[in-house]
Amino acid sequence: MKFRLIFIILTLSIVSVILIYSFVSMQNQLETISYDSPQWQLPEGAIARIGKGSISKIKYSPDGTLLACISSIGVWVYDVQTGEPSSLLAGHTDTINNIAFNADGKLLASASEDGSIRVWKVATGEHEKTFIGSRFGFDSVSFSSDGKTLTGVAFHEINLWDVETNIHKKTFQGQYYASNGYSTFSPDGQIFACPRGGEPIILWDVATGENKHILTGHEQAVRCLSFSSDGKTLASGGLGDIIFLWDVKSGKQEQILKGHEKTISTLAFSPDGTILASGSRYKTISLWDTDTGKRRKTIKGHNLYISGVTFSPDGKTLASVGSNDSVGNAIIFWDVMTGKQKTIIHHTVNQYSMSFSPDGTTLAGGGANGTVLMWDPTTGKHKNTLKGHKRDVSSVTFSPDGKTLASKGWDKTVCLWDTGTGKRLKKYRGSGSIAGTISFSPDGDTIADVGHNGKVNLFDTATGKLKQTLIGHKNPVKSVVFSPDGRFLASVSHSQDGKIYIWNIATGTYRQKPTYQQAKGTFYNVAFSPDGKTLASAEALWKDHVSGAGMIRLWNVESDGYKKTLRLQHKVLCVSFSPDGQILACGDLGNNIHLWDVATGKQMKILKGHTHGVKNVSFSPDGKILASKGWDGTILLWDLTSIVNIEK
């Protein structure tokens, strides 16, 4: 009897372990977490990419096996079954507004603000051809139902091409007012719907270029449109809380759906047209019965606004994309019947600043929703995630000994982390500004933090108590940095007071004559050279606001005069010296990274790879790797040993 009891207990234990293992395995299958970006389509000289960029729209392939996602760096194509990306379609030099599969799903077209439409082979991810037909960016693109014609819409014209021959067939001129991705085609490509200046909505016949209907009724701007799969009904929504359903043939209202959370960001019909999904900028997805106009279900899962929804071809699954968690965007697949989450794909976005550890083994970056992300800078692989802030992290910096990492959040707090264990050591109230940088003093005893009221506050690292407040700027301070010897602190304001202050830390006073005063420009950040004798400033010139001109000035710290002026075509957003002081790197609003020879002032190299401006550049401690952070939500790691022949 005793032996039987032991046997039963042992059997139950084994079964429990098997069940737990099966449950964990099932959970792992359900939730696909991808912190590391596949290293595809890397620009020349780059060794790794961190982050996949932010997603704006998603679309199922006709057979439902793939999900195409418009991101800030290209079009990611995901395998729906595995949740893994199968390719990155990259080549556009500006924002992608829309994508379209052809009928058999073998080709995908992307329409971009760069004035081109690119066609890609879905199976291989290869670029097949490019259509250029407008000096304006393309807002929408569509294949005809037979796949023989490609239609692209720019600001005021519709262009048609023969897909096989690339021959331009015709152009229709008119007041289309395409609006950055808000417009859409009917499934057969014959009707083009576009909100003219937000409202009303114009329906155009693609074959003739004629205006079919003008749809009026929205009291606020229209921001999303969707055709039913049979093309008979058009749904429209936007800044108001009402969705209209229109009869495409007659142009009359069929249904009014009331009670949506304000600001409708995206719409999609189910394949049979009985359900309309609407995404809100207030985190929720609503499923509507199109016959009754009643809301069937409200789905919650994203932490911030929903930017895209789409049904699978069988209508059983709804995919949505929106800001979701610590790593940025998330694609969530929902069961339409139950409204429950089926799977999730994390689409990494890196939003803010970054910093190398003193030993060069770790790159840290500020993330969304209160996290700090850490990577291996030689491979771009994710190492750790630190959670402690309640809102986005705007700045990170390592202590000189590398044992502590400081992070500043939009919740106006500063956190100190043990880099060895990843545990939070301390959290204290910062200067009250949600933006701007923080900086460790060279001895690690002090942290400088910028204030929204023009003040710079110095905190004791050990206690978190305020040691000193530096008062001088009249506008919010953007950036602060200590000199290498710790005697001085440089601060710049982001607004047009156009001043750099050099503070004496011992006395808490700034030089009576600011280093530089410029009424028609603004500073973004500054950097000391390793020997502390030179200060570099990143600037934008307001007098050249249209052209976006900028410059870098190299200042003599002791004399207050400047040594050199390096002029660029675009606003300069960031500067950084190499550890030996021989190279100066800067990032500009034109998506470029410039490398300069400090001694001669000559440009050594221009690195291209980001798509939406370069806001942060940083050298590894040995000077062999340059990390660049773009507004496109990615970090690129560049091998300087091959780019500028730095010794390996």
C-alpha positions in Angstrom: 0.0 0.0 0.0 2.8 2.3 0.9 4.7 1.5 -2.3 1.5 2.2 -4.3 1.1 5.6 -2.7 4.7 6.5 -3.4 4.2 5.3 -7.0 1.0 7.5 -7.4 2.8 10.5 -6.0 5.8 10.0 -8.2 3.6 9.6 -11.3 1.6 12.7 -10.5 4.8 14.6 -10.0 6.1 13.5 -13.4 2.8 14.4 -15.1 2.8 17.8 -13.4 6.3 18.5 -14.7 5.3 17.4 -18.2 2.2 19.6 -18.0 4.1 22.6 -16.7 6.7 22.1 -19.4 4.0 21.8 -22.1 2.3 25.0 -20.8 5.6 26.9 -20.8 6.4 25.7 -24.3 2.9 26.7 -25.5 3.4 30.1 -23.9 6.7 30.5 -25.6 5.0 29.6 -28.9 2.2 32.1 -28.3 4.5 35.0 -27.5 7.2 35.7 -30.0 9.7 38.1 -28.5 12.3 39.6 -30.9 14.7 42.0 -29.3 17.4 41.6 -32.0 17.0 42.9 -35.5 17.9 40.5 -38.4 21.0 41.9 -40.1 19.5 42.4 -43.6 20.0 45.3 -46.0 22.8 46.8 -43.9 24.3 50.0 -45.4 27.9 49.8 -46.5 30.3 50.0 -43.5 27.6 49.0 -41.0 28.2 45.8 -39.0 24.8 45.6 -37.2 21.4 47.2 -36.8 19.6 47.4 -33.4 15.8 47.8 -33.7 13.5 47.4 -36.6 12.0 50.9 -36.8 8.5 52.0 -35.9 5.5 50.4 -37.8 2.7 52.4 -39.3 0.6 50.0 -41.4 0.2 46.3 -41.9 -1.4 44.1 -44.6 -1.9 40.4 -45.0 -0.8 38.6 -48.2 -3.7 37.2 -50.3 -3.1 33.7 -49.0 -2.7 34.8 -45.4 0.7 33.3 -44.8 2.6 36.6 -44.6 2.1 39.9 -43.0 3.7 43.0 -44.5 4.5 45.9 -42.2 5.4 49.4 -43.2 8.2 50.6 -41.0 10.4 53.7 -40.8 13.3 51.8 -42.5 11.5 49.7 -45.0 8.8 47.0 -45.3 9.2 44.0 -43.0 7.6 40.8 -44.2 6.7 38.4 -41.4 5.9 34.7 -41.5 2.5 34.5 -39.8 3.0 30.9 -38.6 6.4 31.4 -36.9 6.2 35.1 -36.1 9.7 35.5 -37.6 10.6 38.1 -40.3 11.3 36.6 -43.7 12.7 39.7 -45.4 13.2 43.4 -45.2 12.4 45.4 -48.3 14.6 48.5 -48.0 15.6 51.0 -50.6 13.3 54.0 -50.3 14.9 57.2 -49.0 11.9 58.7 -47.4 8.6 57.7 -45.6 6.7 54.8 -47.1 3.0 55.7 -47.2 1.3 52.6 -48.6 1.8 49.0 -49.8 -0.1 46.6 -52.0 0.1 43.0 -53.0 -0.8 41.8 -56.4 -3.6 39.2 -56.7 -1.4 36.1 -56.5 0.7 37.6 -53.7 4.0 37.2 -55.6 4.7 40.9 -55.9 4.5 43.7 -53.4 4.5 47.4 -54.3 5.5 50.2 -52.0 4.7 53.9 -52.4 7.0 56.5 -50.9 7.4 60.2 -50.2 10.7 59.9 -52.1 8.7 60.1 -55.4 9.0 56.4 -56.3 7.1 53.2 -56.3 9.2 50.1 -55.9 8.0 46.6 -56.8 9.5 43.6 -54.9 9.5 39.8 -55.3 7.8 38.6 -52.1 9.4 35.1 -52.1 13.0 36.4 -52.2 12.7 40.0 -51.0 14.5 41.2 -54.2 13.8 44.6 -55.7 12.5 44.0 -59.2 11.7 47.5 -60.6 11.1 51.1 -59.8 8.4 53.4 -61.1 9.0 57.2 -61.0 6.4 59.5 -62.3 6.0 62.5 -60.0 8.1 65.1 -58.3 5.7 64.7 -55.4 5.8 61.8 -53.1 3.4 58.9 -53.8 0.5 58.5 -51.3 -1.1 55.3 -52.5 -0.4 52.4 -54.8 -2.6 49.6 -56.3 -2.4 46.6 -58.7 -5.3 46.1 -61.1 -7.3 42.9 -60.4 -5.6 41.2 -63.4 -2.2 42.4 -62.2 -1.2 44.0 -65.5 -1.5 47.7 -64.4 0.1 49.5 -61.5 -1.5 52.7 -60.3 0.2 55.3 -58.1 -1.3 58.5 -56.7 0.7 61.6 -55.9 -0.4 65.0 -54.7 -2.5 66.0 -57.7 -2.2 63.2 -60.2 -2.9 59.6 -60.9 -0.3 57.6 -62.9 -0.8 54.3 -64.6 2.0 51.9 -65.7 2.2 48.6 -67.5 3.6 46.2 -64.8 5.4 43.9 -67.3 7.0 46.5 -69.6 7.4 49.4 -67.1 5.8 51.6 -69.8 3.9 54.6 -68.5 0.4 54.4 -69.8 -1.3 57.6 -68.7 -1.5 60.5 -66.2 -4.6 62.1 -64.9 -4.3 65.6 -63.5 -6.7 66.9 -60.9 -7.2 68.1 -57.4 -6.7 64.8 -55.7 -4.9 66.2 -52.6 -3.4 62.8 -51.6 -2.7 63.0 -47.9 0.2 61.0 -46.6 -1.3 57.6 -46.6 -4.9 58.5 -45.7 -6.1 57.6 -49.2 -6.9 54.1 -50.4 -7.9 52.1 -53.5 -10.9 49.7 -53.9 -9.8 46.0 -54.0 -10.0 45.9 -57.8 -8.0 49.1 -58.1 -10.8 50.9 -60.0 -11.8 53.4 -57.4 -9.5 55.8 -55.5 -10.8 57.4 -52.3 -9.1 60.4 -50.8 -10.0 62.9 -48.1 -9.5 66.3 -49.8 -7.7 68.4 -47.2 -9.1 66.1 -44.5 -12.8 66.4 -45.5 -14.8 65.9 -47.7 -13.9 62.5 -49.3 -13.5 62.3 -53.1 -14.1 59.1 -55.0 -12.3 59.0 -58.4 -12.6 56.6 -61.3 -9.1 55.4 -62.0 -9.8 54.4 -65.6 -11.1 57.9 -66.6 -9.7 60.1 -63.9 -13.2 61.5 -63.3 -14.7 62.5 -60.0 -17.5 60.0 -59.2 -18.7 61.3 -55.8 -18.1 63.8 -53.1 -18.9 62.4 -49.6 -19.7 64.9 -46.9 -20.8 64.5 -43.3 -17.7 64.4 -41.1 -17.4 67.5 -38.9 -13.7 66.9 -38.4 -10.8 65.8 -40.5 -10.9 62.3 -42.0 -7.8 60.2 -41.2 -8.6 56.7 -42.2 -10.6 54.9 -45.0 -11.3 51.3 -45.8 -13.1 49.5 -48.6 -15.1 46.3 -48.0 -13.6 43.3 -49.9 -16.4 43.5 -52.6 -15.7 47.2 -53.1 -19.3 48.2 -52.5 -18.9 49.9 -49.1 -16.4 52.5 -47.9 -15.8 53.2 -44.2 -14.4 56.5 -43.0 -13.3 57.9 -39.7 -10.9 60.4 -38.2 -10.6 63.0 -35.5 -14.3 62.7 -34.5 -16.0 59.8 -32.7 -18.2 58.7 -35.6 -17.6 56.2 -38.4 -19.6 56.5 -41.6 -20.3 53.6 -44.0 -20.9 54.8 -47.6 -22.5 53.1 -50.6 -19.7 53.4 -53.2 -22.0 53.2 -56.2 -24.5 55.9 -55.1 -22.2 57.9 -52.8 -24.9 57.8 -50.1 -24.5 57.0 -46.4 -25.4 53.5 -45.5 -24.7 53.5 -41.7 -23.4 55.7 -38.9 -21.5 53.9 -36.2 -21.5 56.0 -33.0 -19.8 55.7 -29.6 -16.2 55.3 -30.7 -13.4 56.6 -28.5 -12.3 59.9 -30.1 -9.7 59.9 -32.8 -10.1 56.9 -35.0 -6.7 56.0 -36.4 -7.4 52.9 -38.6 -10.2 50.9 -40.1 -10.5 47.4 -41.7 -13.4 45.3 -43.0 -13.6 41.5 -42.4 -13.4 39.5 -45.7 -17.2 38.9 -45.6 -17.9 42.5 -44.8 -20.0 41.8 -41.7 -17.5 43.2 -39.2 -15.6 46.5 -39.2 -12.5 46.8 -37.0 -11.6 50.3 -35.8 -8.4 51.2 -34.0 -8.3 54.2 -31.6 -5.5 56.5 -30.5 -6.8 55.6 -27.0 -5.5 52.1 -26.9 -8.6 50.2 -27.9 -9.9 48.2 -30.9 -13.7 48.0 -31.6 -15.4 45.4 -33.6 -18.7 46.6 -35.2 -21.6 44.7 -36.8 -22.0 46.5 -40.1 -25.6 45.4 -40.5 -26.9 46.8 -37.2 -24.2 49.4 -36.5 -23.8 48.0 -33.0 -20.4 47.4 -31.4 -19.8 43.7 -30.9 -16.6 43.8 -28.9 -13.9 46.1 -27.4 -10.4 44.7 -27.4 -7.6 46.0 -25.2 -4.0 45.1 -25.3 -1.8 47.9 -26.6 -0.5 50.5 -24.2 -0.7 53.4 -26.7 -2.5 54.3 -29.9 -3.3 51.7 -32.6 -1.8 52.6 -36.0 -3.0 49.6 -38.1 -5.5 46.7 -38.2 -6.1 44.0 -40.8 -8.1 40.8 -41.0 -6.7 37.5 -42.2 -8.2 36.2 -45.4 -10.3 33.6 -43.5 -11.6 36.3 -41.2 -10.8 34.4 -38.0 -7.8 36.5 -37.0 -7.3 40.2 -36.6 -3.8 41.7 -36.6 -3.1 45.0 -35.0 -0.1 47.2 -34.6 0.5 49.8 -32.0 2.9 51.1 -29.3 2.8 48.4 -26.7 5.7 47.7 -24.4 9.3 48.3 -23.4 10.7 47.5 -26.9 8.4 49.7 -28.9 5.8 48.6 -31.4 4.0 45.3 -31.1 2.0 43.3 -33.7 -0.8 41.4 -31.9 -2.9 38.7 -33.4 -6.4 38.4 -32.0 -9.1 35.7 -32.1 -12.0 37.5 -33.8 -14.7 35.3 -32.1 -13.4 35.7 -28.5 -11.4 38.9 -28.7 -8.5 37.1 -26.9 -4.9 37.6 -27.8 -3.4 34.7 -29.8 0.2 35.7 -30.5 2.4 38.8 -30.3 5.4 39.9 -32.2 7.6 42.6 -30.5 8.9 45.0 -33.1 11.9 46.7 -31.5 12.2 50.5 -31.6 14.9 52.5 -30.0 13.8 56.0 -29.4 16.2 58.1 -27.5 19.8 58.5 -26.4 22.6 55.9 -26.1 25.9 55.4 -24.3 28.9 53.1 -24.4 30.2 51.5 -21.2 33.8 52.6 -20.4 35.1 49.1 -21.3 33.2 49.1 -24.6 31.4 45.8 -23.9 27.9 47.3 -23.6 25.8 49.8 -25.4 22.8 51.2 -23.5 19.9 53.0 -24.9 16.7 54.7 -23.6 13.6 52.9 -24.5 9.8 53.3 -24.5 7.6 52.8 -21.4 10.3 53.3 -18.8 13.0 50.9 -19.9 16.7 50.9 -20.6 17.9 48.4 -23.2 21.4 47.0 -23.3 23.2 45.4 -26.2 26.5 43.9 -27.3 28.0 46.6 -29.6 30.0 44.1 -31.6 27.0 42.0 -32.6 23.9 44.1 -31.8 22.5 41.3 -29.7 20.2 42.2 -26.8 21.8 41.7 -23.3 19.4 43.0 -20.7 16.4 45.2 -20.1 16.2 47.5 -17.0 12.7 48.5 -15.9 12.1 51.3 -13.4 10.7 54.5 -14.9 7.0 55.0 -15.4 7.5 56.8 -18.8 10.0 56.8 -21.7 13.7 57.1 -21.0 15.2 60.2 -22.6 18.9 59.9 -21.6 21.4 57.3 -20.3 25.0 57.6 -19.3 27.6 55.3 -17.6 29.7 56.3 -14.7 33.4 56.7 -15.4 34.2 53.3 -13.7 31.3 51.6 -15.6 29.8 50.2 -12.4 26.8 52.4 -12.5 24.3 53.5 -15.2 22.2 56.6 -14.8 18.9 57.0 -16.7 16.5 59.9 -17.0 12.9 59.4 -17.7 9.9 61.4 -18.9 8.5 60.7 -15.4 11.0 63.4 -14.3 13.1 60.9 -12.3 16.7 59.7 -12.4 17.5 56.0 -11.8 20.9 54.6 -10.9 21.6 51.0 -11.9 24.2 48.4 -10.9 25.6 47.4 -14.3 26.7 44.0 -13.0 23.4 42.8 -11.6 21.0 45.1 -13.4 19.4 46.0 -10.1 18.2 49.6 -9.5 20.3 51.2 -6.8 18.5 54.4 -6.4 15.7 56.5 -7.8 15.2 60.2 -7.1 13.4 63.2 -8.4 15.3 65.0 -11.2 15.2 68.5 -12.4 11.6 68.5 -13.6 12.4 68.4 -17.4 11.2 65.4 -19.4 13.8 65.9 -22.1 17.5 66.8 -22.4 20.6 64.9 -21.3 22.2 64.0 -18.0 26.0 63.7 -17.5 28.4 62.2 -15.0 31.3 64.2 -13.7 34.7 62.5 -14.4 35.0 61.5 -10.7 31.5 60.0 -10.8 30.4 61.9 -7.7 28.0 64.3 -9.5 25.2 64.0 -12.1 24.2 67.1 -14.0 20.6 67.3 -15.1 18.8 69.9 -17.2 15.7 71.7 -16.0 12.8 73.0 -18.1 13.1 76.5 -16.7 16.7 77.1 -17.9 18.4 75.8 -14.8 21.0 73.1 -14.5 20.9 71.0 -11.4 23.9 69.1 -9.9 23.0 66.0 -7.8 25.1 64.0 -5.4 25.4 60.5 -7.0 25.5 58.7 -3.7 22.6 60.4 -2.0 20.5 61.8 -4.8 20.4 65.1 -3.0 20.7 68.4 -4.9 24.2 69.9 -4.5 24.0 73.0 -6.7 21.8 74.8 -9.1 23.3 76.7 -12.0 21.1 79.6 -13.2 21.8 81.6 -16.4 19.8 80.3 -19.4 16.5 82.0 -20.2 15.1 79.0 -22.2 15.0 75.2 -21.6 18.4 73.6 -21.6 18.9 70.8 -24.2 22.3 69.3 -23.4 25.0 69.3 -20.6 28.5 67.8 -20.6 31.4 67.9 -18.2 34.9 68.7 -19.4 37.4 65.8 -19.2 39.1 67.3 -16.1 35.7 68.0 -14.4 36.4 71.7 -13.8 33.9 72.9 -16.3 30.4 72.1 -17.4 29.0 73.2 -20.8 25.3 73.7 -21.3 23.3 74.7 -24.4 19.7 75.8 -24.7 17.5 74.4 -27.4 15.5 77.5 -28.1 16.6 80.7 -29.8 18.5 82.3 -27.0 21.4 80.8 -28.9 23.9 80.5 -26.0 26.5 78.1 -24.8 27.4 78.6 -21.1 30.7 77.4 -19.7 30.3 76.9 -15.9 33.0 76.8 -13.3 32.0 73.9 -11.1 34.0 75.2 -8.1 32.3 78.6 -8.0 29.0 77.8 -9.7 29.3 80.8 -12.0 29.4 81.0 -15.8 31.7 83.2 -17.9 30.1 86.7 -18.1 30.5 86.6 -21.9 28.7 83.5 -23.2 30.9 81.5 -25.5 28.6 82.2 -28.4 25.4 84.2 -29.0 23.5 83.8 -32.2 20.0 85.3 -32.6 19.1 83.3 -35.7 20.1 79.8 -34.8 19.7 77.1 -32.2 22.1 74.6 -30.6 21.3 70.9 -30.3 24.3 69.6 -28.3 28.0 70.1 -27.6 31.0 67.8 -27.0 34.4 68.4 -25.4 37.5 67.1 -27.1 39.4 64.4 -25.1 42.0 67.0 -24.0 39.3 69.5 -23.0 40.8 72.3 -25.1 38.1 72.3 -27.8 34.3 72.4 -27.7 32.2 71.3 -30.7 28.7 72.6 -31.1 25.9 71.2 -33.3 23.8 74.0 -34.8 20.8 74.8 -37.0 20.5 78.1 -38.8 17.0 79.7 -38.6 17.8 82.2 -41.3 18.1 79.1 -43.6 15.1 77.4 -42.2 13.7 76.3 -45.5 16.9 74.7 -46.7 17.6 73.3 -43.2 21.2 74.5 -43.2 23.4 73.8 -40.2 27.0 74.0 -39.0 29.5 72.7 -36.5 31.7 75.2 -34.7 35.0 74.2 -33.0 35.6 76.6 -30.0 38.7 77.3 -28.1 37.6 76.7 -24.5 40.2 78.9 -22.9 39.8 82.0 -25.2 36.1 81.7 -26.0 36.9 82.2 -29.7 36.2 79.6 -32.4 38.8 77.7 -34.4 36.8 76.4 -37.3 33.4 76.4 -38.9 32.2 73.4 -40.7 29.1 74.1 -42.8 26.5 71.5 -43.9 23.4 71.5 -46.0 21.2 70.2 -43.2 20.6 71.0 -39.6 23.3 69.3 -37.4 21.6 67.4 -34.5 24.6 65.9 -32.7 28.4 65.8 -32.5 31.0 63.6 -30.9 34.8 63.3 -30.7 36.7 60.1 -31.2 38.7 59.0 -28.1 42.0 60.2 -29.6 40.4 63.5 -30.6 41.4 63.1 -34.3 37.9 62.5 -35.7 34.7 64.4 -35.2 31.4 62.7 -36.1 28.1 64.5 -36.6 24.6 63.5 -37.5 22.2 65.7 -39.5 18.6 66.1 -40.4 19.3 64.9 -43.9 19.9 61.3 -42.6 23.7 61.5 -43.0 26.6 60.9 -40.6 29.7 63.1 -41.4 33.2 62.2 -40.3 35.7 65.1 -40.2 39.4 65.4 -39.7 39.7 67.7 -36.7 43.2 68.9 -37.5 42.4 69.9 -41.1 38.7 70.5 -41.0 38.3 68.3 -44.1 35.5 65.8 -44.5 36.7 62.2 -44.4 33.5 60.3 -45.1 29.7 60.5 -45.3 27.8 57.4 -44.0 24.3 56.8 -45.2 21.8 54.3 -43.8 19.2 56.1 -41.6 16.0 57.3 -43.1 14.7 60.0 -40.7 17.6 62.1 -39.4 20.5 61.2 -37.1 20.0 62.4 -33.6 22.9 60.8 -31.7 26.4 59.6 -32.5 28.9 57.9 -30.1 32.3 56.3 -30.4 33.3 53.1 -28.6 36.1 53.7 -26.1 38.7 52.1 -28.5 37.4 54.3 -31.4 36.8 51.3 -33.7 33.0 51.4 -33.6 30.7 54.3 -34.2 27.1 54.0 -33.0 24.4 56.2 -34.6 20.8 56.7 -33.5 18.2 57.8 -36.0 14.7 59.2 -35.8 13.8 56.0 -37.7 13.9 54.1 -34.4 17.1 52.2 -35.2 20.8 52.2 -34.0 23.4 51.4 -36.6 26.9 50.2 -35.6 29.7 51.2 -38.1 33.1 49.5 -38.4 35.5 52.4 -38.5 38.5 50.1 -39.1 37.3 49.6 -42.7 35.6 53.0 -43.2 38.4 55.4 -42.3 41.3 52.8 -41.9 41.6 53.0 -38.1 44.0 50.4 -37.0 42.4 47.1 -35.9 
